[in-house]
Amino acid sequence: MDQEGYVMAGTSFLLLIPVILISVSLINFFQGENEIIGQSINSETVSFAAGDIKRNIPILAREAMLNISLSLIDNNETITNSTESIKTQLQLQINDLTTTYNYQNLNVSCNVDSIETSPHDPFLIEFDFTLNIKTENLKHEEKLSRLVSIEGMPDPLPFLKCRQYGSINHDNIRIFYGTSLSSYLESKNIDNSSYYENASSPFIIKKCPYEPYPSHGSNETMKNCQSNGFYHYSKDGSCYLCRLESKETCEHFGLEVFLQPVTVSNSNYSMVINGPCSSDHVIFGIDPYMGNSLVYNIKNETVYFLFLDDGHGVKYGIN
């Protein structure tokens, strides 16, 4: 090869160098772009999975509480630790949900950490969780807290207290005690227990909208409250989690509802003087005490009344 050939070969090589460098740069660029796209896809998948689990947790929590409550009511079961019973069932439900994401190249786990009655509102149960989601290049960990309402849930306490004393039934709206409640009170040697033969009370928990509570001093308000079966805040009554354990009182902010004594005819009401206080935490308590009769409605010569002690009378505005 002559001198001119060497020069041309060298020149051609030098011209190829930028082309090679540009090609390498483009390859690196596209590889980086693919990595960014892959990370973005993974991030979106993780975000969707996290959002889906967050949306389902309150639904699954209510299902777990409902299943436990109905097992106590319909299957005559009992439990001593409601939070553990709910946690066990809820964890199984959550595991079924998270397993569906393991087929999408995700490693998902969500653990139930704690369950407790809200210290601010006994109509709410607080559930705490730890959510973990992993991919090849992402790790997401999050602490979750969800408040779940107990409104619309059945009340198991009357069944747990009265079933051994006789038949007790419900129609999904109200509880009908038959002779079970009066027999229960008679076993405690409580006077005038017969007023609670064929008594009734709400089956479903509903929060009373009539606040402040002294407004119940109006017969119309008390009548509407009773006909709708509303529950009330109570520092003496038990919270929902403790009701599942057959406790009528507890250290938590709780609930109370009135049990409706059997109605009497207007002509016979004058014989009704006093009887066991109609608040559920009193009736189901260790030592039920008496209350004075309070008529809140008379319809077609039928008298509807409750028995309330002085303390409950003050709370609900009854002089």
C-alpha positions as CSV (number, residue, x, y, z in Angstrom):
1,M,0.0,0.0,0.0
2,D,1.5,3.4,-1.0
3,Q,1.5,6.5,1.2
4,E,-1.8,7.7,-0.3
5,G,-3.5,4.5,0.7
6,Y,-2.4,4.7,4.2
7,V,-3.7,8.3,4.4
8,M,-7.1,7.3,3.1
9,A,-7.4,4.3,5.4
10,G,-6.4,6.4,8.4
11,T,-8.9,9.1,7.4
12,S,-11.7,6.5,7.0
13,F,-10.9,5.1,10.5
14,L,-11.0,8.6,12.0
15,L,-14.4,9.2,10.3
16,L,-15.8,6.0,11.8
17,I,-14.9,6.9,15.4
18,P,-17.7,9.5,15.8
19,V,-20.1,7.0,14.2
20,I,-19.1,4.4,16.7
21,L,-19.3,6.8,19.6
22,I,-22.7,8.0,18.5
23,S,-23.9,4.4,18.2
24,V,-22.7,3.5,21.7
25,S,-24.3,6.6,23.1
26,L,-27.6,5.7,21.4
27,I,-27.5,2.1,22.8
28,N,-26.8,3.4,26.3
29,F,-29.6,6.0,25.9
30,F,-32.1,3.4,24.8
31,Q,-31.1,1.1,27.6
32,G,-31.5,3.9,30.1
33,E,-34.8,4.8,28.6
34,N,-36.0,1.2,28.9
35,E,-34.9,1.1,32.5
36,I,-36.8,4.3,33.2
37,I,-39.9,3.0,31.5
38,G,-39.6,-0.3,33.4
39,Q,-39.2,1.6,36.7
40,S,-42.2,3.8,35.8
41,I,-44.3,0.7,35.0
42,N,-43.3,-0.9,38.3
43,S,-44.1,2.3,40.2
44,E,-47.6,2.5,38.6
45,T,-48.2,-1.2,39.4
46,V,-47.1,-0.7,43.0
47,S,-49.3,2.4,43.3
48,F,-52.3,0.6,41.9
49,A,-51.9,-2.4,44.2
50,A,-51.5,-0.2,47.3
51,G,-54.6,1.8,46.4
52,D,-56.6,-1.3,45.8
53,I,-55.6,-2.8,49.1
54,K,-56.4,0.5,50.9
55,R,-59.8,0.6,49.3
56,N,-60.6,-3.0,50.3
57,I,-59.4,-2.9,53.9
58,P,-62.5,-1.2,55.4
59,I,-64.8,-3.6,53.5
60,L,-62.9,-6.6,54.6
61,A,-62.8,-5.3,58.2
62,R,-66.6,-4.9,58.3
63,E,-67.0,-8.4,56.9
64,A,-64.8,-9.9,59.5
65,M,-66.7,-8.1,62.4
66,L,-70.0,-9.1,60.9
67,N,-69.0,-12.7,60.5
68,I,-67.9,-12.9,64.1
69,S,-71.0,-11.2,65.4
70,L,-73.4,-13.4,63.4
71,S,-71.5,-16.5,64.6
72,L,-72.2,-15.5,68.2
73,I,-75.9,-14.7,67.4
74,D,-76.8,-17.6,65.1
75,N,-74.4,-20.4,66.1
76,N,-74.4,-19.9,69.9
77,E,-70.7,-19.4,69.9
78,T,-68.7,-17.3,72.5
79,I,-65.3,-15.6,72.4
80,T,-63.1,-14.2,75.1
81,N,-60.8,-12.0,72.9
82,S,-62.8,-10.2,70.2
83,T,-59.8,-8.3,68.7
84,E,-57.8,-11.5,68.2
85,S,-60.8,-13.3,66.7
86,I,-61.4,-10.4,64.3
87,K,-57.7,-10.1,63.5
88,T,-57.4,-13.8,62.7
89,Q,-60.3,-13.7,60.3
90,L,-59.4,-10.4,58.7
91,Q,-55.8,-11.5,58.2
92,L,-57.0,-14.5,56.2
93,Q,-59.2,-12.3,54.0
94,I,-56.3,-9.8,53.4
95,N,-53.9,-12.7,52.6
96,D,-56.4,-13.9,49.9
97,L,-56.4,-10.4,48.5
98,T,-52.6,-9.8,48.5
99,T,-52.0,-13.3,46.9
100,T,-53.7,-12.1,43.7
101,Y,-50.8,-9.6,43.2
102,N,-48.1,-12.2,43.5
103,Y,-48.9,-13.3,40.0
104,Q,-48.0,-9.8,38.7
105,N,-44.3,-9.9,39.7
106,L,-45.2,-8.3,43.0
107,N,-44.4,-9.5,46.5
108,V,-47.3,-8.0,48.6
109,S,-48.0,-8.4,52.3
110,C,-50.4,-6.5,54.6
111,N,-50.4,-7.4,58.3
112,V,-53.1,-6.4,60.8
113,D,-51.2,-4.7,63.7
114,S,-54.0,-3.7,66.1
115,I,-57.7,-3.3,66.4
116,E,-59.3,-1.0,69.0
117,T,-62.4,1.1,69.7
118,S,-61.8,4.8,68.8
119,P,-61.3,6.7,72.0
120,H,-63.2,9.6,70.5
121,D,-66.2,7.8,69.0
122,P,-67.5,4.3,70.1
123,F,-69.3,4.0,66.7
124,L,-65.9,3.7,65.1
125,I,-63.3,0.9,65.3
126,E,-59.7,1.8,64.4
127,F,-57.7,-0.8,62.4
128,D,-53.9,-0.4,62.0
129,F,-51.9,-2.2,59.3
130,T,-48.4,-2.5,57.8
131,L,-48.3,-2.7,54.0
132,N,-45.3,-4.0,52.2
133,I,-44.9,-4.2,48.4
134,K,-41.7,-5.3,46.6
135,T,-40.6,-5.5,43.0
136,E,-37.2,-6.2,41.5
137,N,-36.1,-2.6,41.9
138,L,-38.7,-1.0,44.2
139,K,-39.7,-1.4,47.9
140,H,-42.8,0.3,49.3
141,E,-43.6,0.2,53.0
142,E,-46.5,2.1,54.6
143,K,-48.3,2.2,57.9
144,L,-52.1,2.4,57.5
145,S,-54.9,3.4,59.9
146,R,-58.5,3.1,59.0
147,L,-61.7,3.9,60.9
148,V,-64.5,1.5,60.3
149,S,-68.1,2.3,61.3
150,I,-70.1,-0.3,63.3
151,E,-73.4,1.3,62.2
152,G,-75.5,-1.3,60.5
153,M,-73.9,-4.1,62.6
154,P,-76.0,-6.4,64.7
155,D,-75.8,-6.3,68.5
156,P,-74.8,-9.7,70.0
157,L,-74.9,-8.7,73.7
158,P,-78.6,-9.5,74.3
159,F,-78.2,-13.0,72.8
160,L,-75.1,-13.7,74.9
161,K,-76.8,-12.6,78.1
162,C,-80.2,-14.2,77.6
163,R,-80.0,-17.3,75.5
164,Q,-79.6,-19.6,78.5
165,Y,-82.8,-18.3,80.0
166,G,-85.2,-19.0,77.1
167,S,-85.8,-18.4,73.5
168,I,-84.6,-15.1,72.0
169,N,-85.1,-14.2,68.3
170,H,-84.8,-11.4,65.8
171,D,-86.3,-10.3,62.5
172,N,-83.2,-8.4,61.3
173,I,-84.7,-5.2,62.7
174,R,-85.6,-5.9,66.4
175,I,-84.8,-8.5,69.0
176,F,-87.7,-10.3,70.7
177,Y,-86.9,-11.7,74.1
178,G,-90.0,-13.8,74.8
179,T,-89.6,-14.9,78.4
180,S,-85.8,-15.0,78.4
181,L,-85.2,-11.4,79.7
182,S,-87.8,-11.6,82.4
183,S,-86.3,-15.0,83.5
184,Y,-82.8,-13.5,83.4
185,L,-83.9,-10.7,85.7
186,E,-85.8,-13.0,88.0
187,S,-82.7,-15.1,88.4
188,K,-81.2,-11.9,89.9
189,N,-84.2,-11.5,92.2
190,I,-85.1,-8.2,90.6
191,D,-88.6,-6.8,91.4
192,N,-91.2,-6.3,88.6
193,S,-89.2,-8.4,86.1
194,S,-92.5,-9.3,84.4
195,Y,-92.6,-6.0,82.7
196,Y,-89.9,-7.3,80.4
197,E,-91.7,-10.4,79.4
198,N,-92.1,-10.1,75.6
199,A,-89.8,-7.1,75.6
200,S,-87.9,-6.0,72.5
201,S,-84.8,-3.9,71.5
202,P,-83.0,-2.9,68.4
203,F,-81.0,-5.6,66.5
204,I,-79.0,-3.2,64.3
205,I,-76.8,-0.5,65.7
206,K,-77.7,3.0,64.6
207,K,-76.3,6.2,66.0
208,C,-78.9,8.5,67.5
209,P,-79.0,11.9,65.6
210,Y,-80.9,13.7,68.4
211,E,-78.2,15.7,70.1
212,P,-77.7,17.0,72.6
213,Y,-79.3,14.1,74.5
214,P,-81.4,16.3,76.8
215,S,-83.6,16.9,73.7
216,H,-85.1,13.4,74.5
217,G,-87.1,15.2,77.2
218,S,-89.6,15.9,74.4
219,N,-92.0,13.0,74.0
220,E,-91.8,13.3,70.2
221,T,-88.0,13.0,70.2
222,M,-88.0,10.0,72.6
223,K,-90.8,8.4,70.5
224,N,-88.8,8.8,67.3
225,C,-85.6,7.6,69.0
226,Q,-87.3,4.4,70.3
227,S,-89.2,3.7,67.1
228,N,-86.0,4.0,65.1
229,G,-83.9,1.9,67.6
230,F,-81.1,4.4,68.1
231,Y,-78.0,3.8,70.2
232,H,-76.3,6.5,72.3
233,Y,-72.9,7.4,73.6
234,S,-72.3,6.1,77.1
235,K,-69.3,6.1,79.5
236,D,-71.0,3.3,81.4
237,G,-72.0,1.1,78.5
238,S,-69.7,-1.3,76.7
239,C,-68.0,-0.7,73.3
240,Y,-68.8,-3.0,70.4
241,L,-65.6,-5.1,70.7
242,C,-66.5,-5.8,74.4
243,R,-70.1,-6.5,73.5
244,L,-68.7,-9.4,71.4
245,E,-67.2,-10.7,74.6
246,S,-70.5,-10.5,76.5
247,K,-69.4,-7.5,78.5
248,E,-72.1,-4.9,79.4
249,T,-69.6,-2.4,80.7
250,C,-65.9,-1.8,79.9
251,E,-63.1,0.7,80.3
252,H,-63.6,2.1,76.8
253,F,-66.0,4.8,75.5
254,G,-69.2,2.8,74.9
255,L,-72.8,2.6,73.9
256,E,-76.2,2.2,75.4
257,V,-79.7,1.5,74.1
258,F,-83.1,1.2,75.8
259,L,-84.8,-2.1,76.0
260,Q,-88.6,-1.7,75.5
261,P,-90.8,-3.2,78.2
262,V,-94.0,-4.7,77.0
263,T,-96.7,-2.1,76.4
264,V,-99.8,-1.9,78.5
265,S,-103.3,-0.6,77.9
266,N,-104.1,2.9,79.0
267,S,-106.5,1.6,81.6
268,N,-103.8,-0.5,83.2
269,Y,-100.9,1.9,83.2
270,S,-101.8,3.4,86.6
271,M,-100.6,0.2,88.1
272,V,-97.1,0.6,86.6
273,I,-94.9,2.4,89.1
274,N,-91.3,1.3,88.6
275,G,-89.2,-1.5,87.2
276,P,-85.6,-2.4,86.2
277,C,-84.0,0.6,84.5
278,S,-84.3,0.2,80.7
279,S,-80.7,1.0,79.8
280,D,-79.0,-2.2,78.5
281,H,-75.9,-1.7,80.6
282,V,-78.1,-1.5,83.7
283,I,-80.3,-4.5,82.9
284,F,-77.4,-6.7,81.9
285,G,-75.2,-5.4,84.7
286,I,-74.1,-7.3,87.8
287,D,-76.6,-5.5,90.0
288,P,-79.5,-4.0,88.0
289,Y,-81.3,-1.1,89.7
290,M,-84.8,0.4,89.4
291,G,-86.1,3.2,87.4
292,N,-89.4,5.2,87.4
293,S,-91.9,4.8,84.6
294,L,-91.8,7.3,81.7
295,V,-94.6,7.4,79.2
296,Y,-93.3,8.7,75.8
297,N,-96.2,7.7,73.5
298,I,-99.9,6.6,73.7
299,K,-101.4,5.2,70.5
300,N,-104.8,3.6,70.2
301,E,-105.1,3.3,74.0
302,T,-101.7,1.5,74.1
303,V,-99.0,3.0,76.4
304,Y,-95.3,2.9,75.5
305,F,-93.0,3.6,78.3
306,L,-89.5,3.1,79.7
307,F,-88.0,2.8,83.2
308,L,-85.3,5.4,83.9
309,D,-83.4,6.3,87.0
310,D,-82.6,9.8,88.0
311,G,-79.1,9.7,86.4
312,H,-80.5,8.7,83.0
313,G,-83.3,11.1,83.5
314,V,-80.8,14.0,83.7
315,K,-78.8,12.7,80.8
316,Y,-81.9,12.6,78.5
317,G,-83.6,15.8,79.7
318,I,-86.4,14.1,81.7
319,N,-87.5,16.0,84.8
